[in-house]
């Protein structure tokens, strides 16, 4: 796979899975734009990681739950780089807790970032990709979008929405040469799961057939494949990367 000359926008690109995806594209020659919401230190570190790899990246700070910001960001990228070849929607937040303890603000925040953020970026970039008759959009979902997770009802709902959105948009944009797919990770070794105690982590690992959490690199390598010409006949698909966990639970 070769992404020389390709421009890749990654939302939520400063940490965790987003950081891994950014570095994987850079290793393959891509020019990466990292969007992040508030963690300046993490964004700076990601840019340094990419520089150390001999790559080129820029960062853009802002909240993709805002349509006006997202539209402005896309326009700025197009003005500077002339195109967006690949869009990776990775920005996501979660809140652990009982559904009855959640508030309307929690719903608005989680759905706003996780699902509306995907709408905002896709809607802002779609016409550009249609005009060029090429492009790849990859949404980072979650296994909880398929099977649901107790104490993560709002997060599960947002990811389920991403799955349906991906399937529908992929069909609609396919005649224009644009592919839309999603990756739904299982339990990945990122900051989002740092709240687990040692005992909880060991218990979860015991339920996964591969007996370990996934790594960001596991998601990044599939993402670059889906963005490449090696997957040119794949669209509207939700691909699970979970070490066999869902099948085991079912």
Helices and strands as residue ranges (DSSP letters): E 7-11, H 16-27, E 31-36, H 40-52, E 56-61, H 67-81, E 86-89, G 99-101, H 104-111, I 112-116, H 117-132, E 135-140, H 144-147, H 153-174, E 178-185, G 191-193, H 198-207, H 216-227, G 229-231, E 238-241, H 245-249
